[in-house]
C-alpha cells in the first residue's frame, strides 16, 4: 500500500455523536487503503474527537474558536504541509453558501500546497442541500468540479450532483456508519438487556419561543404516552454541545415527566461505542436525529424517524424504515404520531437487518475510493 498523509475536513470535536461516528467510519476505510501513520483534521471544535484503539495519531490544524492570527498561521502551515490527499465528509457538510465557499477555498489552498503535487481530493459519504438559493447551487457546482471523486450517501444527492454536469466522477454510496458496522459489528450489539424504548429529540434553538414551547410540550406528551403505557424510556442525547445541547433537553423532559421513575437519560460524552451500545440496547427507537435512526437500523432496532428533513426522509425511504408519504415530524398531528408509535411498538426487536459488507452500493463506492487512492 502507498503511504498517505491525509487532510480531512469534517464536523468533528463538536459533541455530535453522528459526526464522530462518520469520522471514524471514514478513517477505518482509509486505514485499509493506504499506509497511514497519522492524519490531520483541518478544523475541530472544543469537544474531544472520538479516538478508537485502532486509530492512528490524529492532529488538528486549527480549532473553531481560534482567532485570526492562529487561522492565518494554520493557512501558512497548510501551504507548506506534506498532505497528499484531502477528504471532505462525511455527512451534510455542503448545505450553505458560506460553508461551501470556505471548503472550496481550503481545496484550492491544498492544491497549491507544497505536499500536494498531484494530490487527490474526494468528498465521501456526503448529502447535498437543501440549498437556499441558486448562488449556493452554483458554488457547490464549482466545488464539486474541483474534486476528483464525489461519493454521495443517498440517491437524491447523487442525482442532484449529476445534474450539475461537472467532470467529477459521481458515485452512489451509503452513510459512512455502514463502514463502522462492516469493520466493527460488535459496536452495534446491545450492551444491556433490551428493556427500554429509546427516544432522541431535537429542540431547534432558531425557532421562536412559541414554537419551541409547542415542540417541548409535544415531546413531553410522547414521553408520557410511552410511560403511561407501561414502557421504560431512555432519553438519548446525541448532540451535547454547540447550539443544541440535547443533554439539557433530555434532563428537562425527565424532570417533568409524569412518571420520572420510568425515564432514564443517556448523554453522549465522546464515546461512540458506549452510545451505539445504548441505542442497540433499546427495544425500539423514536428519533429526530439521523444517526440515532441509522445506528438503530444497523443494530436491528425498529425505528421511527420523527423528522421530515430531506436527509432523514431519504434514509428512511432507502432503508425501508418508512415510505416518504408516511413521514411524520414533531409538528404532525398527535393522532398521526400516536398511530406511528403504536405501529412501531408492534414490531419485534430483531437482529441486524443490514450487513454493509454485502451491501453492493456501499461496497462499490468504497472500491471507487480505493482505486483513486491506490
N, C-alpha and C positions, 0 to 999 in steps of 0.2 A: 504494500500500500504506500501511496505517496504521503510524505509529511505535509501537513497543512497547519496554518495558523489562522483560524477563523476570527472574523469580527462579526458580531451579531447585534442587530437592532431589534429589541423586543421589550415588552412591557413587564419587566422583572423588578423585584425589590419593591413592589407596591402593596404588598399584603393581600394579593389576589390569588386564591388557590388555583383558579383556572389558568391564569397566565404562567404560573410556576409549573403546573402540570405540562403545559405546552412547551415551555422552555426545556424541561427535562426530556420530553419526547424528541425534540429536535437534536439535542445533544446526544441522546442514545443512538440515533440514526447516523450522525456524523462520526461517532466513535467506531462504527462498523464499516465506514467507507474510507477512512484515512487514518494515518498515524498522527494523533493529536496529543501533544503533551500539555498544552494549555490553550485556553481561548479567552476572548475578551468581549464583554458587552460594552457597546458604545455608551449607554446610559442606564442607570439604575436608580430606583427610589431609595428611601431611607430605611426600608424594611429588609430583612435578610433574604438573599436569593437562596432558593432551595438547592442544597448540595447533597447528593447521594454518595454512597460509598464507592460507586463505580464512576464517579465524576473525576475529571482531571482538574488541575488548578484553574480557577476562574478569576479573571481580572475585570475591573471596571474602569473605563476611560474617564467618565465623569458622572456626577450624581445630580439628581434633579434639582437640588437646592443650591448647586454651585453658582457663584456669581460670574460676571462677565470675564474676569481675569482667568479664573480656573477653566472656563469654557474655551477661552482663546488658547490657553496652554494645551488643552485637550486636542483642539483642532490642529495646533502646531505639531503635537506628537503624532497625530494621525498622518500628517504629511510625510513623516519620516519613519513610520512604522513598517513592519515586515509582513503585515497581514496580506494573505494571498487569496482569500475568499471572503465574501460578505453575504450574510443571510438576513433577511427580514422576515420576522414571524416567530411563531405562528399567531393566528387569531385575527381579530378585526382591527389591525393596526393601520389600515388605509381607509379612513372614513371622512376626515375633514380636510379642507383645503390647506389649513395650516400644517397638519401632521404630514400630509403628502409632500408639501413644499420642503420641509426640513429633512425629510428622509431622502428626497431627491438630491438635495444639496450634499448630504452625507455620502450618497452613492457617487456623486461627481468627485468629491474630495478623495474617496477611496480610489477611484480610477486614476487619479493624479498622484497618488502617494508613491513613495519610493519602493515599497514592497509589492505593490500590486502587479506591475508589469502587465502580464496577460491575465490579471486576476479575474475570478469568476464571481458573478453576482446572481443571487436567486431569492425569490420570495417563496416561502414554504408554509403550507397549511394555512393560507390566508382566505378570508372572506372579504368581499369588496362592497363598500357602500353601507347603507344608502347615502347618496350624495345630495347635499343641499341645493346645488346649482350646477350649471354647465361648466363653470370655471373649475370646480372641483373635479368634474369628469375629465376635463382636458388635462388637468395636472396629473391625474392618475394615469391617463394615457401616455403622457410624456415620461412618467416614471417607469411604467411597465416596459416601454420601448427601449429603455436603457438597461433592462435586466437581460440575463442570458436564459433564464427559466422562471416561470411562474407556476407554482402548484397551488391550486385552489381547493379549499376543503369542502365546497359544495358546488353542485351543478349550476346553480343560477349565477354564482360568481364567475365560474369558468365561461359560461355563455356570454356574460357581460364583457369579460376580458377579451374574448374572441371578437366580439362586435366592434371593439376599438381598432381592429385591423393593424396591430403592431407586428413587427417581425419576430417578436419574442415567442418562444415555444410555450404554449398554454396547456397545462395538464390537469385533468380531473383527479383530485385526490380525496383524502379524508382528513378529519381533525387529527392533529398530532398526538392526542391522547390515545388513539388507536395504536401508535407505536409503543407507548408505555405498556399498554395491555399485551402487546405482542411479545416484548422482551422481558417484561416482569409481570406475568399474570398473577403472582402472589399478592401484588399490591391491591388487586381488585377482589380479594377474598374477604369474607366477613372477619372482623377482629373480635366480635362479640356475638352472642346468640341473637338471631333476628326476632326482636320483640317489639320494636317501635316503628312508628310511621315518621319518616324524616320530612322536614319542611324547610325550604330555603327561600327567604323573601328578600326583596329589594325595596327600599324606600328612597325614591328618587329625590335628591336634595334640590334639584332645579324646579320642582313643582311648587306652586304657591301653597300657602298654609292650609287653605281649604281642601285642596286635593290631597295633600299629604295626610290631613286628618281623616279624610274619607278612606284613603288606602289603608291607613293604620287600623281604622275600625273594621274594614273588611278582612284584614289579616287576623285580627283578634277573633273575628267571627269564625274563621276557618279553623283556628286552633281550638276554639271552644266546641265547634261542631265535632271535631275528632275526639276530644276528651269526653264530651257528653255521650259519645257512642262507646265509651269504654276503652279507647285506644290510648296507649302511651305514645307521647310525641317527643321527637328530638328536633329542636330548632338548630339548624346548621348554618353558622355564619361563615360565608365563603370569602367575603371581601372585608377585611378588618382594619383598613387604613384608608388614607386618601379621602375622597369626598363621600364615601358611602357609609362606612362603619356599620356593617351588618351585625357586628357583635353587640353594639349598643341597642340596636333594634330587637335582636333576639332576647336580650336581657329584659327589655321593657315588656315584650309580649309575654314572657314567662311570669314576670312580676304581676301583671294584670290579668292573667288567665283565670278563668272560672275555677279550674282545678289545677292549681300550680304544682300540686304533688305528682301529677301525671305528666309534667313537662320538664324535660331536661334540655340542656344547651351544650352545643359544641362550637368552640371558636377555632377557626383556622389560625394557627400561630407559626406558620412557616414549615410545618411538617406535612408534606404532601402524602406520605404513606399513611400517617395517622388519620388524616381527614378522609382519604379514599377508603380506608378500612371502616370508618364510621358510616359513610354512605352505603358501603356494601353490606353493613350490618343491619340496615333498615329492611322492614318487610316491604315497604312501598316508599316512594319519594314524590313529594309535590315540590316543584322547583321553578322559581322565576329566573334562576341563573342557569346559563347554558351548560356550564361544566359540572353543575350538580346533576343535570339531566344526562349528560354524556357519561359521567362516571357511573351513575346508576345503571344506565343501559349496558355498559360494558361489563358490569358486575352481575347482570341478570336481575336487577331490582326493578319491578314495574314502576313506571314513572309517568307523572302528569306534568306537562310543561305549562306553566301558568304565565305565559308571556307571548305576545304577538310580534316581538321584534323579528325582522326577517331572518336573522341568523338562527334564532331558536325555532321558528316555524319551519325553516328549510331542513334543519337537523331532524326535527320530529317527523317531517314528511319522508325524508330519505331513509330514515332508520325504521320507519313503520310504527313509531310511537304514536303518531296521530296524523290524520288527514288535515290538510290545510283548512278545509271548511269547518273542521271540528275544533280549531284553535280557540282557546279562551285565555283571558288575562284577568288581572285584578279588577278591571272595570266592567267585566262581563256581569250580567245579571246573576245574583246569588243562586237562583234556581239552576242556571246552567252550570255554575261551578259545582254546586252540590251534586248534580247528576254526574258530572265527570269524576268527582271524588268517589261516589258510590261505585261507578264502573271500575275505577282503579282498584279500590279495595276488594272487589270481587275477584281480581286476578291473583293467582297464587304466585309467591316468590319462586324464581327458577334459577337454574344455573346460568353461566354466561351465555348470552344469546348471540354474541359476535366474537369470532376468533380472528383478529386482524391479520394473522399470518396467512389465512385462507381468503382474505378479502382482496379480490383481484384489483379493485380500484386503488386501494391504499398501496398494495404491493407494487403495482405498475408505476405509480407515481414516485415511489422511493427508488425504483430501478432507474427512472429517468434522472433523478438527482445523483445516483451513484455513477451513472455514465458521465455526467457533467464533471463530477469531482475527480473521478479516477482517470 
